[in-house]
Amino acid sequence: MKDILEIVANLSAIMTAAIAALAYFHFVWGERARRRALERHLREEAVLARDEGRRTIVHLMAHLSMTEAEVLHAGFQSKLVCAESGVDDQGRANRLYFRYDGADISRSRPF
């Protein structure tokens, strides 16, 4: 009986580690998929749009079916997306924009 309990305990330890590893890779893959969806959407907006391709978080939430936190996390983790602030009449930042900043899109730099 003691041998069976040891075997079951060892198997459950192995199963716990395997499930934890799978959950981690699922989480990382989901973050990567959200980041790539954001980059792809902003790249398409930059190519097709008449403006600079800047989009607000609310726009991105609606088009990508992500939460605000997911959009922010994906935007700040990406090397191809940059964040810009929008200013009001008094020069204060009042909104946050994301835009594609990859090397394959040419645009004039403001500074």
Rosetta silent file (secondary structure, phi, psi, omega in degrees, C-alpha in Angstrom):
SEQUENCE: MKDILEIVANLSAIMTAAIAALAYFHFVWGERARRRALERHLREEAVLARDEGRRTIVHLMAHLSMTEAEVLHAGFQSKLVCAESGVDDQGRANRLYFRYDGADISRSRPF
SCORE:     score description
SCORE:     0.000 S_00000001
   1 L     0.000  -38.940 -179.883    0.000    0.000    0.000 S_00000001
   2 H   -65.233  -37.173  178.699    2.861    2.379    0.819 S_00000001
   3 H   -64.876  -38.949  179.787    4.424    1.727   -2.598 S_00000001
   4 H   -65.979  -41.298  178.390    1.184    2.584   -4.370 S_00000001
   5 H   -64.538  -38.710  177.942    0.877    5.856   -2.464 S_00000001
   6 H   -65.680  -41.522  179.501    4.452    6.796   -3.362 S_00000001
   7 H   -64.726  -44.904  179.156    3.833    6.023   -7.024 S_00000001
   8 H   -63.965  -39.838  178.809    0.602    8.043   -7.047 S_00000001
   9 H   -64.742  -41.819  178.604    2.321   10.941   -5.249 S_00000001
  10 H   -66.784  -41.838  177.655    5.182   10.942   -7.769 S_00000001
  11 H   -63.965  -40.711  178.935    2.787   10.779  -10.709 S_00000001
  12 H   -68.820  -31.613  175.292    0.713   13.647   -9.353 S_00000001
  13 H   -66.887  -41.397  178.230    3.856   15.745   -8.860 S_00000001
  14 H   -66.134  -43.512  179.231    4.847   15.075  -12.457 S_00000001
  15 H   -63.665  -38.906  178.388    1.329   15.814  -13.708 S_00000001
  16 H   -62.670  -44.368  178.934    1.218   19.064  -11.730 S_00000001
  17 H   -64.327  -41.569 -179.652    4.500   20.222  -13.274 S_00000001
  18 H   -65.527  -42.937  179.525    3.339   19.260  -16.774 S_00000001
  19 H   -66.787  -38.267  177.234    0.003   21.065  -16.399 S_00000001
  20 H   -64.210  -40.670  178.265    1.749   24.154  -14.990 S_00000001
  21 H   -65.168  -42.978  177.488    4.136   24.195  -17.970 S_00000001
  22 H   -62.980  -41.580  178.339    1.238   23.849  -20.414 S_00000001
  23 H   -63.541  -39.797  178.360   -0.675   26.649  -18.688 S_00000001
  24 H   -62.874  -47.718 -179.356    2.408   28.896  -18.862 S_00000001
  25 H   -66.082  -34.050  175.201    2.896   28.259  -22.584 S_00000001
  26 H   -63.998  -42.760  178.755   -0.821   28.836  -23.199 S_00000001
  27 H   -63.948  -47.236 -179.008   -0.590   32.174  -21.375 S_00000001
  28 H   -65.062  -40.489  178.787    2.553   33.250  -23.262 S_00000001
  29 H   -64.077  -38.636  177.571    1.054   32.152  -26.595 S_00000001
  30 H   -63.949  -42.191  176.869   -2.082   34.191  -25.883 S_00000001
  31 H   -62.629  -42.538  179.638   -0.028   37.301  -25.127 S_00000001
  32 H   -63.751  -42.584 -179.928    1.971   36.786  -28.315 S_00000001
  33 H   -63.681  -41.716  178.151   -1.196   36.342  -30.373 S_00000001
  34 H   -65.883  -41.086  179.463   -2.722   39.542  -28.949 S_00000001
  35 H   -63.479  -44.716 -179.207    0.498   41.497  -29.574 S_00000001
  36 H   -67.946  -35.253  176.441    0.733   40.261  -33.170 S_00000001
  37 H   -64.654  -41.195  177.471   -2.959   41.031  -33.799 S_00000001
  38 H   -64.188  -46.391  179.322   -2.393   44.583  -32.552 S_00000001
  39 H   -61.667  -43.104 -179.628    0.712   45.011  -34.707 S_00000001
  40 H   -64.102  -44.423 -179.780   -1.062   43.611  -37.771 S_00000001
  41 H   -64.209  -45.731 -178.942   -4.118   45.846  -37.273 S_00000001
  42 H   -67.644  -33.290  176.370   -2.050   48.995  -36.733 S_00000001
  43 H   -65.382  -45.059  177.928    0.131   48.173  -39.753 S_00000001
  44 H   -61.662  -40.460  178.077   -2.964   47.796  -41.936 S_00000001
  45 H   -64.352  -38.552 -179.676   -4.330   51.072  -40.582 S_00000001
  46 H   -68.950  -35.773 -179.472   -1.032   52.821  -41.333 S_00000001
  47 H   -74.370  -42.632 -172.468   -0.936   51.496  -44.892 S_00000001
  48 H   -91.184  -20.758 -171.404   -4.589   52.143  -45.755 S_00000001
  49 L   -81.483  153.823  174.834   -5.388   55.253  -43.719 S_00000001
  50 L   -82.589  -23.276  178.306   -5.161   58.843  -44.875 S_00000001
  51 L   -88.672 -162.780 -177.108   -4.011   59.911  -41.434 S_00000001
  52 L   -80.762   -1.503 -179.170   -0.915   58.689  -39.599 S_00000001
  53 L    83.025   13.809  177.439   -2.571   55.441  -38.563 S_00000001
  54 L   -76.461  136.932  179.880   -2.847   56.453  -34.907 S_00000001
  55 E  -133.743  144.837  179.009   -5.671   54.724  -33.080 S_00000001
  56 E   -80.136  167.246 -179.990   -7.124   55.149  -29.624 S_00000001
  57 H   -64.736  -38.680 -179.592   -7.461   52.351  -27.125 S_00000001
  58 H   -63.788  -42.194  176.401  -11.257   52.344  -27.506 S_00000001
  59 H   -59.621  -46.269 -178.343  -10.930   51.914  -31.283 S_00000001
  60 H   -67.029  -37.351  176.893   -8.477   49.037  -30.789 S_00000001
  61 H   -60.692  -42.825 -177.795  -10.679   47.416  -28.159 S_00000001
  62 H   -68.934  -42.833 -175.334  -13.618   47.442  -30.561 S_00000001
  63 H   -81.162  -26.018 -176.904  -11.756   46.154  -33.599 S_00000001
  64 H  -105.230   -3.510 -178.877   -9.595   43.540  -31.869 S_00000001
  65 L    55.394   47.833  177.480  -12.115   42.305  -29.270 S_00000001
  66 L  -119.351  160.254  172.757   -9.654   42.846  -26.433 S_00000001
  67 L   -80.012  168.090  178.533  -10.019   44.435  -23.041 S_00000001
  68 H   -60.494  -42.009 -179.835   -8.362   47.732  -22.255 S_00000001
  69 H   -64.474  -38.332  179.033   -5.711   45.977  -20.177 S_00000001
  70 H   -67.162  -40.621  178.290   -4.928   43.551  -22.999 S_00000001
  71 H   -64.455  -46.082  179.603   -4.549   46.377  -25.527 S_00000001
  72 H   -61.760  -45.374 -179.190   -2.295   48.342  -23.177 S_00000001
  73 H   -63.146  -45.693  179.872   -0.164   45.307  -22.357 S_00000001
  74 H   -64.443  -40.360 -179.068    0.195   44.303  -26.014 S_00000001
  75 H   -66.606  -41.039 -178.341    0.978   47.869  -27.071 S_00000001
  76 H   -80.751  -18.456  177.549    3.645   48.456  -24.474 S_00000001
  77 H   -85.745  -19.262 -175.321    5.248   45.030  -24.984 S_00000001
  78 L   -80.940  141.088  174.851    5.576   45.431  -28.741 S_00000001
  79 L   -87.773  -11.534 -178.230    8.729   46.769  -30.349 S_00000001
  80 L  -101.597   -1.642 -179.088    6.768   47.701  -33.488 S_00000001
  81 E  -120.022  134.124  176.555    4.095   49.805  -31.783 S_00000001
  82 E  -120.208  151.673 -179.625    4.703   53.155  -30.174 S_00000001
  83 E  -100.375  138.757  177.265    2.469   55.118  -27.849 S_00000001
  84 E  -133.625  147.443  178.688    1.713   58.790  -28.403 S_00000001
  85 E   -98.262  145.162  172.838   -0.327   61.190  -26.354 S_00000001
  86 E   -97.591  143.116 -175.935   -3.045   63.407  -27.745 S_00000001
  87 E  -114.775  152.126  176.972   -3.249   66.934  -26.392 S_00000001
  88 L   -91.316 -169.018 -176.853   -6.177   69.258  -25.777 S_00000001
  89 L   -64.821  -25.074 -178.928   -6.394   72.994  -26.495 S_00000001
  90 L   -93.565    3.872  177.403   -4.340   73.819  -23.409 S_00000001
  91 L    86.155   10.783  179.664   -1.518   71.459  -24.322 S_00000001
  92 L   -93.459  144.718  177.560   -2.345   68.797  -21.732 S_00000001
  93 E   -69.908  128.401 -179.566   -2.347   65.118  -22.578 S_00000001
  94 E  -130.833   -4.967  175.517   -5.918   63.837  -22.642 S_00000001
  95 E  -153.640  163.302 -178.608   -5.797   60.613  -24.673 S_00000001
  96 E  -119.590  130.035  177.275   -3.403   57.843  -25.626 S_00000001
  97 E  -113.290  150.157  168.045   -2.790   56.689  -29.180 S_00000001
  98 E  -117.554  143.594  175.294   -0.969   53.660  -30.501 S_00000001
  99 E  -144.324  155.144  179.438    0.558   53.578  -33.972 S_00000001
 100 E   -74.951  135.268 -177.224    2.648   51.159  -35.984 S_00000001
 101 L  -131.084   36.717  179.773    6.344   52.082  -36.046 S_00000001
 102 L   -78.074  161.400 -178.429    7.865   49.293  -38.122 S_00000001
 103 L   -73.124  -18.354 -177.865   10.683   49.825  -40.600 S_00000001
 104 L   -80.275   -7.011  176.526    8.521   48.629  -43.505 S_00000001
 105 L  -112.561  124.591  178.366    6.293   51.726  -43.285 S_00000001
 106 L   -95.773  135.391  177.641    7.866   55.060  -44.210 S_00000001
 107 L  -151.973  156.406  178.354    6.544   58.177  -42.545 S_00000001
 108 L   -78.307  137.085  179.068    7.830   61.596  -41.751 S_00000001
 109 L   -83.732  139.413 -178.178    9.109   62.072  -38.233 S_00000001
 110 L   -72.242  -22.079 -178.074    7.657   65.023  -36.300 S_00000001
 111 L  -125.735    0.000    0.000   11.016   65.939  -34.771 S_00000001
